[in-house]
Amino acid sequence: MKKIFICSIALALGGMLVLFGNARADDYSAGQTLFKKNCQFCHNLKGDDNYPSAYYRQFRPKDFSDPDSWKGLDGQKIEQVIKKGKGVMPAINLKPEDTKAIIDYMTHVLKN
């Protein structure tokens, strides 16, 4: 009886981990969609088979697939640039949860 109880607990915890893992993947997926919609036109990523736009060729915005572009960059700085803009990049008016989704995607998927 005790073994059955322990197995039941282990299965329940395992199921929760699977569900939690899927929720996190969905969060990054939402961030990826928002990044593609709001950022990727200028911030081309190497290896995505998109050719650089004329804007990219002229202004050379950061390519976040390049590890060197992450030096000194963190979530707070990304949020600040999204909200206020920087250089030729305009501020982007997003809901706080959309800004967080983009930052999560960038710092957990693009940075790694």
C-alpha positions as CSV (number, residue, x, y, z in Angstrom):
1,M,0.0,0.0,0.0
2,K,2.8,2.4,0.9
3,K,4.5,1.7,-2.5
4,I,1.4,2.5,-4.4
5,F,1.0,5.8,-2.5
6,I,4.6,6.7,-3.2
7,C,4.2,5.8,-6.9
8,S,1.1,7.9,-7.1
9,I,2.8,10.9,-5.6
10,A,5.8,10.5,-8.0
11,L,3.4,10.3,-11.0
12,A,1.5,13.4,-9.9
13,L,4.7,15.3,-9.4
14,G,6.1,14.1,-12.8
15,G,2.8,15.3,-14.4
16,M,3.1,18.7,-12.8
17,L,6.7,19.0,-14.1
18,V,5.6,18.2,-17.6
19,L,2.8,20.8,-17.4
20,F,5.1,23.4,-16.0
21,G,7.7,22.7,-18.7
22,N,5.1,23.1,-21.4
23,A,3.9,26.4,-19.9
24,R,7.4,27.8,-20.0
25,A,7.9,26.7,-23.6
26,D,4.6,28.4,-24.5
27,D,5.9,31.6,-22.8
28,Y,9.0,31.6,-25.0
29,S,6.9,30.8,-28.1
30,A,4.7,33.9,-27.3
31,G,7.9,36.0,-26.9
32,Q,9.3,34.6,-30.2
33,T,6.1,35.6,-32.0
34,L,6.2,39.1,-30.5
35,F,10.0,39.4,-31.3
36,K,9.3,38.4,-35.0
37,K,6.5,40.9,-35.2
38,N,8.1,43.9,-33.5
39,C,11.9,43.4,-33.6
40,Q,13.1,41.0,-36.2
41,F,12.6,43.3,-39.2
42,C,15.6,45.3,-38.0
43,H,17.3,42.8,-35.7
44,N,18.0,40.0,-38.3
45,L,19.3,36.8,-36.8
46,K,22.1,34.9,-38.4
47,G,21.0,31.6,-39.8
48,D,17.3,32.5,-40.1
49,D,17.6,32.7,-44.0
50,N,16.3,36.2,-44.1
51,Y,18.4,38.6,-46.0
52,P,19.3,41.9,-44.3
53,S,17.0,44.8,-45.1
54,A,18.4,48.1,-46.3
55,Y,17.8,49.5,-42.8
56,Y,19.9,46.7,-41.3
57,R,22.7,47.3,-43.8
58,Q,22.8,51.1,-43.0
59,F,22.3,51.1,-39.2
60,R,23.5,47.7,-38.1
61,P,21.2,47.1,-35.2
62,K,22.3,44.3,-32.8
63,D,22.2,40.8,-34.0
64,F,21.2,38.9,-30.9
65,S,22.3,35.6,-32.3
66,D,25.9,36.9,-31.9
67,P,27.2,36.3,-28.4
68,D,29.2,39.6,-28.5
69,S,26.0,41.5,-28.7
70,W,25.1,40.4,-25.2
71,K,28.1,42.0,-23.5
72,G,26.7,44.3,-20.8
73,L,23.1,43.6,-21.8
74,D,20.4,42.3,-19.4
75,G,16.7,42.2,-19.1
76,Q,16.4,45.6,-17.5
77,K,18.4,47.3,-20.3
78,I,16.3,45.5,-22.9
79,E,13.1,46.7,-21.2
80,Q,14.5,50.3,-21.1
81,V,15.3,50.3,-24.8
82,I,11.9,48.8,-25.7
83,K,10.1,51.4,-23.7
84,K,12.2,54.5,-24.5
85,G,14.0,53.6,-27.7
86,K,17.7,54.2,-28.3
87,G,19.5,55.9,-31.2
88,V,17.5,55.3,-34.3
89,M,15.3,52.7,-32.6
90,P,12.0,54.1,-31.6
91,A,10.2,53.3,-28.4
92,I,7.7,50.4,-28.8
93,N,4.4,50.6,-27.0
94,L,3.7,47.1,-25.7
95,K,1.7,45.7,-22.8
96,P,4.0,44.9,-19.8
97,E,3.3,41.2,-20.3
98,D,4.3,41.4,-24.0
99,T,7.5,43.2,-23.1
100,K,8.3,40.5,-20.5
101,A,7.6,37.8,-23.0
102,I,10.0,39.3,-25.5
103,I,12.7,39.7,-22.8
104,D,12.2,36.1,-21.6
105,Y,12.5,34.8,-25.2
106,M,15.6,36.9,-25.8
107,T,17.4,36.1,-22.6
108,H,16.5,32.4,-22.5
109,V,16.5,31.4,-26.1
110,L,18.5,33.9,-28.2
111,K,21.2,34.4,-25.6
112,N,21.9,30.7,-25.2
